[in-house]
Amino acid sequence: MFKPITGAAAATAAAVLLLAGCTSTGPSDSQPQSAISPGASHTATTVTVWTFNHLPNEVAAFKATLNRLHTKYPWLTVKFVPNKDDAAYAKAVAAGDPPDVFISSVPDNVAKFCYNGTVADVGPYLTSAKIDAAKTFPAATLAYTRYQGKQCALPLLTDAFALYYNKRMFKAAGITEPPKTLAELTADAKELTVKNSDGSIKTYGFVPRSDYDVNRYLFTGAHSGTDFYAGNGKTTFASDPKWQQLLTWDQELIDYYGEANVQKFVGRYQPHADDAGNPLLTSAAAMELDGEWHVGEIASEKKDFDYGVVPMPVLDGSSGTYGAGSTLGTVAYLSAGSQHKQEAFFALQQLTTDTTFLNTLADTVYNVPTTFAALKAWDKRDDPHWKPFVDIFENKHSSYKTLTPAGIEDLDAWRAFLLDYEQGKVKDVASGLAEVGKKIDDLNSQSGQ
């Protein structure tokens, strides 16, 4: 089973505990913030690249590209180290011995790393190399790689999330087209629900609970026309009524199935599996929100499965734009403590902008390439199952939540509140939203925002 690039939440959460004391080390200030001329004469240099990737086919794709780089530029050797997470990186930084480049599976610590000086601003290097970030990388990636005007990381493949649905079940239920609003989703989910003779649920139309699969991205704003934070940096949970509307939709569908039944479903299928036992493939669910990697896995596990992929429906009456969605992905950092920043940036540049490498890796791990050039050249971009994800990724309204120096702590607090609400532990929704908003505001204040 392939593990999506967004699946490192536990490692990231552990890293947060270490990051507060991380600061850059090494002779960083004396090094020029400019790109090198790769064709000029250079002293032999070795740079170290760490990545979270660890599967053999992933490692092979990286090594093939780095070997090509060394063949073309013999003066540059890259020491490639797989299977490293944010926690390991934080420890290395704290010890004064960071890798020159670190590739993380999630962007949640971008602002934290940038704020505390762990990583370098690669903006000056891009300018020197005559790389226009806005013309190279889709806007959705820049939203999760920048902080306060600094280009704190570069994107390296991305995830987008969409609604998968069983076409056979839709036809049997007389549903002629997939839903575009959450009210339509609820109506379709009820029509698609099938019960056994004893009254137990055989097929769930759609299970919305926030801790199931990637449903947490239903609650970050892209599908409800809401933003986590207002222009003043404060949370909007208490001030924007659409958050309460979104929670009401969520709870009404949970109530339709019954909390105990939903718990039984989540308990059985979480952690979520994208293999042959996946509830969509076994007809235990007629629809589900999932990432693009599931397309590749369905092709491997059940080629004859008749399914469709469309953008996730949006909250009725909201300013949410149908066709957009949550997008986030792998990020690559240049360590502030690197002793070979120019050479390390050159390696970083190749990994994040080389079309052949990006498309090879995208095919290997079932993700979406992250440059306009790679997307244009990608042979899957017009495939009916892959195209919706490319369209979501390129949609100007798609984005991830605003990042803060608190790292993933704001999402952890929000997710804990959501689950409490869904399990009936929050009696007054308005007060609960105000409380979690204040808690997150306090976390951000303590982190330096």
C-alpha positions, 0 to 999 in steps of 0.5 A: 500500500502506498502511503500518501505524502500527507501521512506523516502527521505523527512525525510532524507533531513530534517534531513540533516539540523540538522546533521551538529551540531550533536556530540556524548554525554555521557560517551562513551570513558570510556566504553569497545569496546567489546562484552559482554558474554550474558550467564554471570551474568549481572545487569538488563539493559534497552536499547532503540531501535528506528526505522522508521518502523511503520506498525502494522505487522512490529512492531509485528515482532520486538516485537516478536524477542525482547520478545524472546531475553528478555525471553532468557536473562532476564537481558536485556529489550529493549524499542522499539519505532517505527515511528522515522526518521533521523530528530528525531534521530538528534534532540535526539542526539543534545539534549544529549539523543539519543536512544541506537540503531537507525534503519534508512530506508536509508543509505545516512547519514552513512558517515555524522553520522560517520564523526561527531561522532554521531554513534559508530564504531561497528567494535571492537564489531564485532571482539570481538564477533567473527563476520567476517563482510565479511563472514556474510554480502554480500559485497553490504551491506558493501559498504553502512555501512562503511566509511573510514575503520569504520563499522558505521552501520549494514545492516538490510534488503535491496532493489535491483532494477530490470526491470519488464515487461509485458509478454503478451505485449512482446508476442503481440509485437513479442519480444522474450526476455527482453533487456540487453542494454539500446539501446535494451530497447529503441527499445523494448519500442518503439515496446511496445508503443500503441496509442489511435485513437486520437494519445494520448498514451495508453501504454508507453513502458518505461518512463525513467524520473529520478523523476518517481518511483525509476528511480533515481537509473538508474543514480547512476552509476551501469547501466552505468559503472560509479562512482559518485566519482573518487579515489581522492574523486572528482565527475566524471561527467565532466571527464567520457563521459559515464555520457553524453551518459547516459543522451543522452539515457534518453533524446532521449526516452523522446523526442520520447514520447514528454516532455508534454506526459511524464510530464502527465504520471509522474504527474498521477502516481507519487507518485508511487503506488504499488497497483492495480492502478500501471501503470504496472498492468493497462497496462499503462506501459509495463516495469518499474524499481522497487524494490523487494517489488513490487513482494509481492504487485503484489501477493496481488493485482493481482495474475494472472498478467503474468510478468517477472523480469530481471536485468536492462539493461546497457549502451551500450559500457560501463563497466557496468556489466549486472546482477548487480544493485543498492542496498541499504537498512535499516541500524542500528546504535549504538549511540556514546552517548549510556550509555550502548554500550555493551548491546545495541550492543548485541541487535543490533547484534540479530536484524541484524544477527538472521536468523528467525527474518530477514526472518520473517521481509523480508516476512512482508515488502517484502524486501531481507534478509541481511546475507548469512545465512538468504539468504540461509535459505530464502524460496523465494530465488529460486522463479522466481520473487524473485530470480533476486533480490537475484542474483542482491544483491549477485552480486559482482558488485552491489553497492550503490554510495560512501557515503560522510559526505555531506549526501544526499545533493550530490544526491539532487543536482544531481537529481535537475540537472537531472530534469532540463536537462530532462525539457530542462533547460540545454542547454549545457550538458557538461557545466551542468555536470561540474557545478553540479560536482563542486557544489557537490565537494564544498558540500563535501569540506564544509562537511569536506571531 
